[in-house]
Amino acid sequence: MRGLSGYSKRGILGNFWQATSPADFWSKWNPGVHNGFVMFLKGWARLFGKKAIFLAVPFIFLVNGLFHDIIIVRIISGNDGFPFTMFFSLNLIVVLIERGIRKITRTKLLLPIPNIFKTLLTFVLLVILWKISMFIAN
């Protein structure tokens, strides 16, 4: 299983600091988990067709949010609320918008922006989404 997930080749965290978009960030944050979900999506597509992936991706974000809330928020800290579920849900919306823009424009972004600025914008957006999530959850 370690070989399939990618953990044997690299650590848990990938080069997320080089992410140039939210979708890129999530693929680099935890490569082992990302690779596992990619395998899940490929299997899902074989069983239900490629259009069914539109349902699988929200499921993955929701399960991730609930997992983090149950483990971190409920069990470890004893707090109520669902900040991670909210955070992952907001990220889902952003990733789906990003994918829609890519499909329409057939490029990664509408404007050629240097990677350093795309990375900075990505992290500013993630921090804003986290702050919104914490505000709504509490």
C-alpha positions as CSV (number, residue, x, y, z in Angstrom):
1,M,0.0,0.0,0.0
2,R,2.9,2.4,0.7
3,G,4.1,2.0,-2.8
4,L,0.6,2.8,-4.2
5,S,0.1,5.9,-2.1
6,G,3.5,7.4,-2.8
7,Y,4.6,7.5,0.8
8,S,7.6,5.3,0.2
9,K,9.1,7.8,-2.3
10,R,8.5,11.0,-0.4
11,G,7.2,12.3,2.9
12,I,3.7,13.0,3.8
13,L,3.8,16.6,2.6
14,G,4.8,17.4,-0.9
15,N,6.0,20.7,-2.4
16,F,2.8,22.5,-1.5
17,W,4.6,25.8,-1.1
18,Q,5.1,25.8,-4.9
19,A,1.4,25.5,-5.6
20,T,0.1,28.0,-8.2
21,S,-3.6,27.4,-7.7
22,P,-5.9,25.8,-5.1
23,A,-6.2,22.6,-7.1
24,D,-2.4,22.4,-7.4
25,F,-2.1,23.0,-3.7
26,W,-4.4,20.1,-2.8
27,S,-2.5,17.8,-5.2
28,K,0.8,18.8,-3.5
29,W,-0.3,19.1,0.2
30,N,-0.4,15.3,0.8
31,P,0.7,13.4,-2.3
32,G,-0.1,10.0,-0.8
33,V,-3.7,10.9,0.0
34,H,-4.0,12.7,-3.3
35,N,-2.8,9.6,-5.2
36,G,-5.2,7.4,-3.3
37,F,-8.1,9.7,-4.3
38,V,-6.9,9.8,-7.9
39,M,-7.1,6.0,-7.9
40,F,-10.5,6.2,-6.3
41,L,-11.7,8.6,-9.0
42,K,-10.4,6.4,-11.8
43,G,-12.2,3.4,-10.4
44,W,-15.3,5.5,-9.9
45,A,-15.1,6.7,-13.5
46,R,-14.8,3.1,-14.8
47,L,-17.8,2.0,-12.8
48,F,-20.1,5.0,-13.3
49,G,-18.7,7.0,-16.2
50,K,-16.6,10.2,-16.3
51,K,-19.6,12.4,-15.7
52,A,-20.1,10.7,-12.3
53,I,-16.7,12.2,-11.1
54,F,-18.6,15.4,-10.7
55,L,-20.3,13.7,-7.7
56,A,-17.2,11.9,-6.4
57,V,-15.1,15.1,-6.0
58,P,-17.6,16.8,-3.6
59,F,-17.8,13.5,-1.7
60,I,-14.0,13.4,-1.3
61,F,-13.9,17.0,0.0
62,L,-16.9,16.3,2.4
63,V,-15.3,13.1,3.7
64,N,-12.0,14.9,4.3
65,G,-13.7,17.7,6.1
66,L,-15.7,15.4,8.3
67,F,-12.6,13.2,9.0
68,H,-10.6,16.3,10.2
69,D,-13.5,17.6,12.3
70,I,-14.1,14.3,14.0
71,I,-10.4,13.6,14.7
72,I,-9.1,17.1,15.4
73,V,-12.0,19.2,16.5
74,R,-14.2,16.7,18.4
75,I,-11.8,14.0,19.8
76,I,-8.6,16.0,20.4
77,S,-9.8,19.4,21.3
78,G,-13.4,18.5,22.5
79,N,-14.9,21.5,20.6
80,D,-18.0,21.6,18.6
81,G,-18.5,23.0,15.1
82,F,-17.3,21.9,11.7
83,P,-14.5,24.3,10.7
84,F,-12.7,21.8,8.5
85,T,-15.9,20.6,6.8
86,M,-16.6,24.3,6.0
87,F,-13.0,24.9,4.9
88,F,-13.0,21.9,2.5
89,S,-16.5,22.8,1.2
90,L,-15.3,26.3,0.4
91,N,-12.2,24.9,-1.3
92,L,-14.4,22.5,-3.3
93,I,-16.3,25.5,-4.7
94,V,-13.0,27.3,-5.6
95,V,-11.5,24.1,-7.2
96,L,-14.7,23.6,-9.3
97,I,-14.7,27.2,-10.4
98,E,-11.0,26.8,-11.3
99,R,-11.7,23.7,-13.3
100,G,-14.6,25.4,-15.1
101,I,-12.3,28.4,-16.0
102,R,-9.7,25.9,-17.3
103,K,-12.2,24.1,-19.5
104,I,-13.6,27.3,-20.9
105,T,-10.2,28.9,-21.6
106,R,-8.3,25.6,-22.2
107,T,-5.4,27.2,-20.3
108,K,-4.4,27.2,-16.6
109,L,-5.2,30.9,-16.1
110,L,-6.8,33.7,-18.1
111,L,-3.7,35.9,-17.8
112,P,0.0,35.0,-17.9
113,I,1.0,35.7,-14.3
114,P,4.4,34.9,-12.9
115,N,4.4,31.8,-10.7
116,I,5.5,33.7,-7.6
117,F,2.4,35.8,-7.8
118,K,0.1,32.8,-8.4
119,T,1.6,31.1,-5.4
120,L,1.1,34.2,-3.2
121,L,-2.5,34.6,-4.4
122,T,-3.1,30.9,-3.8
123,F,-2.0,31.1,-0.2
124,V,-3.8,34.4,0.5
125,L,-7.0,32.8,-0.8
126,L,-6.5,29.7,1.4
127,V,-5.9,31.9,4.5
128,I,-9.1,33.9,3.6
129,L,-11.1,30.6,3.2
130,W,-9.8,29.3,6.5
131,K,-10.7,32.5,8.3
132,I,-14.2,32.4,6.8
133,S,-14.5,28.8,7.9
134,M,-13.5,29.6,11.4
135,F,-15.9,32.5,11.6
136,I,-18.9,30.5,10.3
137,A,-18.1,27.4,12.4
138,N,-17.8,29.3,15.7
